[in-house]
């Protein structure tokens, strides 16, 4: 193996390790943001500021007892919703 080949190989190793290190750092940052978001959402739900997460496709939307009673009486109460988007 020539010296140039050795240097090329070492550069490749150095670059690959740096790329992997950056990848793991980015994954750790994303995991931290997800954890912070989940903690924030859980805190809001415990305080009564928002509902627990639910699936609008497969689950029922949470309702207050007053909304359930109105629905049972034939009313059609609106339920305003906001989807929270994770930051990219």
Secondary structure, 3 states (H helix, E strand, C coil): CCHHHHHHHHHHHHHHHHHHHHHHHHHHHHHHHHHHHHHHHHHHHHCCCCCCCCCCCCCCCCCCHHHHHHHHCCCCCCCCCCCCCCCC
